[in-house]
Amino acid sequence: MLRASSYELPTICIMAKRINGIQQLGVGVTNVQEGFKWYRENFGMDIKMFEEAALAELMLPHTNGQPRERHAILALNMQGGGGFEIWQHTGKKPEPQKFEIQIGDLGICIGKLKSMDIRKTFKKFSEWNVEILTQIDKDPSGNEHFYVKDLYGNVWDIVYDQYVYKKVNAATGGIFGAVIGVKNMEESLTVYQDILNYDKVVYDVTDKFTDWAGVAGCENTYRRILLKHSEKRNGSFSPIFGPTCIELVQVIDRTPRDVFEGRIWGDPGFIHLCFDINGMDELREEVKEKGFPFTVDSANAVESFDMGEAAGNFSYIQAPEGTLIEFVETHKIPLLKKIGWYLDLRKRGEKPLPNYMFSLFSLMRVK
């Protein structure tokens, strides 16, 4: 069972809402240990920040009104980027997609991973027999990338990005962003530009795209917008998260399907995109004013939500196309689990963690 944290709450300074970066992309799987092993060996997600089997009691709006038993692992990659929340239903049989998801289907249809050497990554994946869908090509901005598929059929966009927190022996870094299918571009931009602060439009193009050749849905015509943030993100974990992006795609000549059609949150596939934030109270008011009130708000249950080896507050909104966006305001994280050293983050403000603290994450590496 999830439970309220028993440690004392310090006095917290009121601060404006701040988005610190993508904390993780939720990936629903049929077997959490099998999934962690595959993502660790192929994508370098080998830092196990926490693992917990518990009851998801607060997600009722997205789980057909029922609490759901689950098992989750949060994994990071020291090369930089967001993490994976690898998530398995254990109280019911995980329900895989009933159809092949295509680019532009509504919700998170593709995950983005960063690579500091795109050709080296392509070569490694070829040697490891990872299913490669496309050759290396350039997106409309001229940046190189290619697409692969994981063992669960999820599609990943491997994107060149020069930001690296720490060079490690991994084929890729962590989460760089996501490709999200929308039904009305202007409506969805309200969330991604105005709330999530992706204020820089890298490209906005309507066409058929050759760099998608090999990915399901590539033959259709799309409006395709790549968004980035112009300001450097701050906060405790910002050095690891680094810069991120969101690619919104709207199919013009096909009726898209909901990626979770007939299924619930937590079933296999990309279940949510999670942002590390500060200022949950301010965010709550902002999203309500902009027409996207929290659908889930852990602060209604407890002051600080205990996730076993970590604690904080979390909330969700639902974008117009159906994508679930999670916000986490982290209160504590484990640094040295063996001696019970946990770091309280609530008084740090804008300050990133020092490098020596990030180096302790390596002690949680699973080989």
N, C-alpha and C positions, 0 to 999 in steps of 0.2 A: 504494500500500500504506500502511496505517497503521503507525506506527513508534513505538518508545519514544522519549520526549523525551530530549534530550542535555543540557539545562540542569541546573545543580546543584540538589539538593534541600536546602532549609534545615532547621534543626531545627524540628519542628512540636510545638506544645503540644497535649497531650491535652485534649479538650473533650467535653462531653456532646453527644449528637445534637441538632441544631437544624434545623428546617425554616424556610427563609428566604422561601419563596414559590414560585409556579409559574414555572419558568424558561421552559418552552415546551410547546406542544401539538404532537406530531408529526402531520404531515399528509402521507400518501402521495399522490402524483400520477402522472400518466402522462408529464408533461413538466415538469421542474423549473424551466426558464426561463419557460415559459408560466405556471406556477403562481405564481412569484415576481412576475411582471408583474401578474397579476390581483389578487393579495393586496396588492401595493404600491399599485395604483391605486384599489382599492375599499375596502380595510381599513386603509390607511395604514402597512403593514408595510414601511417603506422604508429602515430601517437594516440594512445587510448586515454582521452581525457576523463571519461567516465563511462560506466556500464551499469545499467539498472534494469531489473525486471519489476514492473509495477502496474498499477491500474491507472489508465488515463481517464480520470474522473471529470475533467473540466472541458473536454472537447465535444460535449454532447451535441452542439449544433452541427457538427461535422461527422458524427458517428451514429447517425440514425437514433439519436436520443438515448444511447446506452453507453455506460462506462465500458471500456475495452482493456482487457489484459494485453500487455505488450512487453517487449524486450528491446532495449535501445542501446546503441553504442555511439558515442561521439568521438570521431577520429579526426586528427589534424595531420598536416604535412608541413614539416619544418622549412620547406623551400618557400612557403608563403602561399596565401590564399585562404579562403574559407574552408571549413571542415565539412565532413559528412555526418549527418545524424542517420545512422543505419537502423532501420525501424521494422520490427516484425510483430504482426498480430499473433498472440499466443492463445487468446480466449476463443478465437474462431479461425477457420482456415483462411489464410491470405488469398484474396481473389485477384488473379492476374487480369491484365487487360483482355477484353474479349475481341479486340480488333487491333490492327497495326496502326499505331499512332503515326500521323503524318505531320510534317512541318505545318504550322498554322492551326492545328487542332487546339482547342481552347484550354489554356493553362500552360504549365511548364512542360514543353514538349522536348526540350534538349537542355542538358547541362553543359556549362562551359568550364573547361579546365585550362590553366595557364601552362605554357611551356617556354623556357628560356632558350631552347634550341629545338626548333620544330622538326628539323631533319633527323636529328639524333633520336627524338621521341618516335618519329615514324619508323625508323630503322629498328628500334627496340621492340615496338609493338609488332612489327613484322616477324621478328625473331621469336617473340613470345606467343605467336598465333592469336593475338587479339584480333577480333573481327574488324577490319578496316573497311569503311564504306566508300571513301573517296580518296583521290590523290591529293597531295598538297596543292592548294590553290589560293587565290587572294580574294578577300571580301571586297565590297564596293569601296572601302577606304584604302585598299592596297595592302592590307595586313594578311600575312600568311596563316593558314589554318587547314585542318582536315577533320573528318568525322570518323568515329568508331562506335561500336556497339558493345555493351557489357554482357555478362552471362545471363542477365535477366531481360535483355532486349532493349534496355535504355540506350538512347543515342547521346553521345558526348561530342562536343565541339572542342577540339584541341587547338588553342589559340596562342600565337606568339605574343609574349609579354615580357618586357625586359626587367620588370621589378622582381627581385629575388630577396627574400629575407635572409636565408642561409643556404648555401650550396650543399646539397646532400645527394646521395646516390639514389635518385628516383627519376623515373621517366617523365613525370609531370610535377607541377606544383598542385595546389589545392583549387578550390572553387574560385573562378574568375567572374562568374555571373550565370545567366540563364537566357535561353531563347523561349519567349512566351508568346503563344498564339492568342490573338485578341479578335473580338468581333466588331469593335468600333474603336479605331485608333485614338480619336480625340477623347473619348470617355476614359480609356485606360491611361492616357498620358496624365490625367489628373492625379492618379496615384503615383506613377513612377517619376514624374517630374516635380509635381507640387509637394507631395508628401515625402517621398524617398530622396528628393533633391538631386536627381539625375538631370542636371540643367544644361548639359552640353550635348547637342545633336551632332554626332560624327557624320552620319549620312541619313538621308530620307529619300529612298529610291523605290519606284514601282516598275517591276519588270519580271522576266523569268531569269533565274540566276544559275549560271554554269557551275559555280563553286559548290552548289548543292547536289550536283549530279551523283546519284548513288544513294541519296537519302530519300525515304518514302515521302512522296508529295512534291518532289523536285520539279515535276513537269508543269506545275500550275504557275499562275501569275500572282505576285505578292506585292504589297507595300511593306517595306522593310526599313525599320528605324533602329539605329544603334545609339544608345544613350550612355554617356559617361558623366562623372561629376568633376567640375572644374576646380573645386577646392580640395586640398589634401585633407583626408579624414584624420581625426584625432581619437583619443580615448585609449584605454588601457591596452587593448590588443591590436591597435591600428598598425604597428610595425609588421605583424604577421599577416593581417588581412590584406594590406596593400590596396591599390586602386582596383575598382571593379566596374562592370558594365552590365547593361540590360539590353537585349535585342528583342524588340517587339515586331511581330510579323502578322499581317492580316491577309488571308488568302482572298483573292478577288473572284475567281471563277470556279469555286467549289464551296459547298456548305460544310464548314468545319464541325467536328464532333467534340464534345467535352471529354478530356483525357480521362476523367473519372466517371464517365457515364455508367450508371448501374452499379457503382462501387462506392466505398467510403474512404475517408481520410485514413492513411496508414496502410491501405492495400498497396501492392507492388507498383512502383513508378515514382515519379518526382512528386512528393506530397506537399511540400511547402518550401518557401525561400525565407530564411531567417536572418534578421539584421540585429547586430549588437547596438544598443542605444543607451543614452542617458536621458533622463527627464521623462519617465513614463507618464506622470501626471499631466505634464504639458502636452504630450503626444495624444493622450486620451481626449483632451479638449479639442485639439487641432483636427483630428480625424472625424470627430463628431460634427464639427462645424463644416467640414468639407464633404459630408455626406457618406462617410465610411466608418461608422462607429465600430468599436471593438465587438467582435462576435464572441470572443473568449477573453476573459480578464482575470488572471490569477489573483489580483489584489482584492477581488471580491470574496476570496476564500481565506487567504492568510496574508500577513504582512510580507513574509518572505517565503517563497515556495521552495521546499527542500527536494532536490533531485538526487538524493543519495550522497554523491561525492561533490556536489555543487549546489548552489542555491541562488535564487533571484526571483524576479517577477517576469511574467511573460504575458503576451496578449496576441490576438490575431485580428486582422481585418481581411475582408474578401474583396479583391479587385473586381471591376465590372465584368471581366471575362470569366471569373470564377477562381482565379489563383489565390491561394491562401498565403498571406504574408504574415510571418511571425516577427514579433519584436521581443528581445530579451534584454532586460537590465540586470546584469550579473552582479551578485552581491558577494559571493565567495567562490573560490576555485581551489582544488588541491594543488599543492606544490611538491610536498614530500609526504605521500600517503602513509608510508611506513612509520613515520614519527608523528603523524597527525598534524602536519603543518599546512594550514589553509590560509589563503590570503583574502582579507576583506577589502573590497574594491570601492566601497561607497564614499570614501573621502578623497579619492584621487583626482576628481575633476577631469581636466583635459590631459593630464600627464600620462604618457605611455609607460608601460612597465619597463624597467631597466633590462638590458640584455641578459644579465646574469640570471634573472628570474625566468626569462624565456628559455635559457639553456637548461633549466631544471625540467622543462617539458620532455627533454630527451630521455630522462629517467623513466618516463612512461611509455617508451618505445617498445613495441612488440615486434620481435624479429621473425 
